[in-house]
Amino acid sequence: MAWVELGRLGAPFGIKGWIHVESYTDPPAGLLEYREWALRLANGERLTRRVEQGRPQGAALVAQLEGVADREAAAKFTGAVIEVERAALPDPGEREYYRADLVGCRVSNLEGADLGTVSHFIDAPRGAVMVTRTPGGREHWVLAGPAHLRRVDLAARAIVVDWPAELE
């Protein structure tokens, strides 16, 4: 079963079991459309919790999970990764991709230089950054927007980017 990471739980919010939520969905409140979350705890354990309530709170979200009634219970979930089954996600639109589908793809630039394999993504102020690693351990940080992603072939597990091999 393939899992896709859609967010992370933060610190407790208030005293009635609510918890801060960092959403990786666009828009962020889209995470609340999934009424059941698989939570991967720091020790690797995965458990499922139903979302009783949730709402935007400032630039992030807060939620109350089933069976979590106070601040102490909410604190036990701090740092848990929110995941859903890949099959539960809607198909992406044209020229849209789930990050999880791109991890492991081989990346080269327009000149044919090998930039390595997609390791993970980082959210930066100017947008998502795709981090690639070569077999030698070198990293390239590539902006992952439409201006830089020129060709994505999921069947071949290959991505072509408009990005220099060497940045000075």
C-alpha positions as semicolon CSV with decimal commas, in nm:
position;residue;x (nm);y (nm);z (nm)
1;M;0,000;0,000;0,000
2;A;0,143;0,340;-0,101
3;W;0,109;0,630;0,141
4;V;0,133;1,001;0,061
5;E;0,240;1,252;0,325
6;L;-0,009;1,540;0,338
7;G;0,092;1,718;0,657
8;R;0,232;1,707;1,006
9;L;0,087;1,761;1,352
10;G;0,233;2,032;1,569
11;A;0,194;2,140;1,928
12;P;-0,135;2,130;2,119
13;F;-0,375;2,420;2,067
14;G;-0,564;2,516;2,380
15;I;-0,669;2,277;2,657
16;K;-0,951;2,077;2,491
17;G;-0,745;1,839;2,276
18;W;-0,701;2,051;1,964
19;I;-0,366;2,039;1,784
20;H;-0,185;2,259;1,531
21;V;-0,169;2,111;1,181
22;E;0,081;2,190;0,906
23;S;-0,085;2,109;0,573
24;Y;0,104;2,028;0,252
25;T;-0,211;2,043;0,038
26;D;-0,307;2,326;-0,194
27;P;-0,517;2,489;-0,061
28;P;-0,407;2,402;0,294
29;A;-0,765;2,354;0,416
30;G;-0,801;2,074;0,160
31;L;-0,643;1,844;0,417
32;L;-0,961;1,870;0,624
33;E;-1,158;1,705;0,340
34;Y;-0,996;1,375;0,442
35;R;-1,204;1,277;0,743
36;E;-0,968;0,999;0,850
37;W;-0,593;1,041;0,881
38;A;-0,329;0,772;0,910
39;L;-0,077;0,910;1,159
40;R;0,282;0,788;1,145
41;L;0,437;0,847;1,486
42;A;0,807;0,909;1,548
43;N;0,856;0,544;1,649
44;G;0,718;0,430;1,309
45;E;0,384;0,315;1,447
46;R;0,087;0,402;1,224
47;L;-0,260;0,455;1,365
48;T;-0,579;0,596;1,223
49;R;-0,778;0,880;1,375
50;R;-1,100;1,038;1,257
51;V;-1,100;1,418;1,232
52;E;-1,380;1,535;1,463
53;Q;-1,338;1,906;1,381
54;G;-1,093;2,125;1,196
55;R;-1,058;2,484;1,081
56;P;-0,808;2,741;0,955
57;Q;-0,618;2,918;1,234
58;G;-0,399;3,200;1,107
59;A;-0,180;3,069;0,824
60;A;-0,220;2,707;0,935
61;L;-0,491;2,473;1,060
62;V;-0,605;2,331;1,390
63;A;-0,795;2,006;1,437
64;Q;-0,947;1,788;1,704
65;L;-0,902;1,415;1,656
66;E;-1,126;1,135;1,775
67;G;-1,037;1,023;2,127
68;V;-0,817;1,327;2,199
69;A;-0,992;1,526;2,472
70;D;-0,722;1,731;2,643
71;R;-0,390;1,905;2,594
72;E;-0,188;1,612;2,735
73;A;-0,346;1,365;2,491
74;A;-0,288;1,604;2,199
75;A;0,080;1,645;2,294
76;K;0,137;1,273;2,232
77;F;0,072;1,333;1,861
78;T;0,314;1,626;1,818
79;G;0,538;1,559;1,519
80;A;0,321;1,281;1,375
81;V;0,308;1,269;0,996
82;I;-0,038;1,277;0,837
83;E;-0,070;1,028;0,553
84;V;-0,343;0,903;0,324
85;E;-0,348;0,612;0,084
86;R;-0,234;0,711;-0,266
87;A;-0,549;0,550;-0,410
88;A;-0,765;0,791;-0,204
89;L;-0,619;1,098;-0,375
90;P;-0,782;1,250;-0,684
91;D;-0,593;1,229;-1,011
92;P;-0,371;1,535;-1,057
93;G;-0,452;1,776;-1,338
94;E;-0,248;1,828;-1,651
95;R;0,114;1,920;-1,567
96;E;0,038;1,861;-1,197
97;Y;0,215;1,594;-0,994
98;Y;0,212;1,461;-0,644
99;R;0,551;1,502;-0,485
100;A;0,543;1,141;-0,372
101;D;0,519;1,035;-0,738
102;L;0,835;1,231;-0,824
103;V;1,056;1,100;-0,543
104;G;1,300;0,851;-0,694
105;C;1,283;0,995;-1,046
106;R;1,610;1,059;-1,231
107;V;1,668;1,429;-1,310
108;S;1,869;1,583;-1,592
109;N;1,883;1,935;-1,726
110;L;1,825;2,065;-2,080
111;E;2,196;2,015;-2,160
112;G;2,173;1,649;-2,055
113;A;2,372;1,684;-1,732
114;D;2,269;1,429;-1,468
115;L;2,148;1,604;-1,152
116;G;2,077;1,284;-0,961
117;T;1,758;1,136;-0,822
118;V;1,478;1,322;-0,642
119;S;1,534;1,267;-0,271
120;H;1,269;1,493;-0,117
121;F;1,106;1,837;-0,133
122;I;1,142;2,147;0,079
123;D;0,885;2,426;0,099
124;A;1,062;2,759;0,056
125;P;0,924;3,113;0,038
126;R;0,947;3,117;-0,344
127;G;0,785;2,776;-0,383
128;A;0,866;2,408;-0,361
129;V;1,228;2,302;-0,401
130;M;1,311;1,958;-0,537
131;V;1,625;1,818;-0,374
132;T;1,820;1,573;-0,591
133;R;2,120;1,361;-0,494
134;T;2,388;1,211;-0,717
135;P;2,544;0,871;-0,634
136;G;2,844;1,063;-0,498
137;G;2,620;1,243;-0,247
138;R;2,611;1,585;-0,414
139;E;2,282;1,772;-0,380
140;H;2,109;2,003;-0,625
141;W;1,822;2,221;-0,511
142;V;1,589;2,288;-0,804
143;L;1,282;2,509;-0,797
144;A;0,994;2,274;-0,876
145;G;0,758;2,516;-1,050
146;P;0,629;2,501;-1,408
147;A;0,902;2,737;-1,529
148;H;1,169;2,482;-1,438
149;L;0,998;2,143;-1,480
150;R;1,014;2,099;-1,856
151;R;0,928;1,733;-1,898
152;V;0,807;1,471;-1,653
153;D;0,778;1,109;-1,765
154;L;0,644;0,909;-1,471
155;A;0,651;0,582;-1,669
156;A;1,023;0,625;-1,739
157;R;1,082;0,779;-1,391
158;A;1,262;1,074;-1,560
159;I;1,242;1,451;-1,524
160;V;1,404;1,718;-1,743
161;V;1,453;2,060;-1,582
162;D;1,563;2,402;-1,700
163;W;1,833;2,436;-1,435
164;P;2,212;2,469;-1,454
165;A;2,429;2,182;-1,333
166;E;2,656;2,429;-1,156
167;L;2,539;2,740;-0,972
168;E;2,799;2,999;-0,884
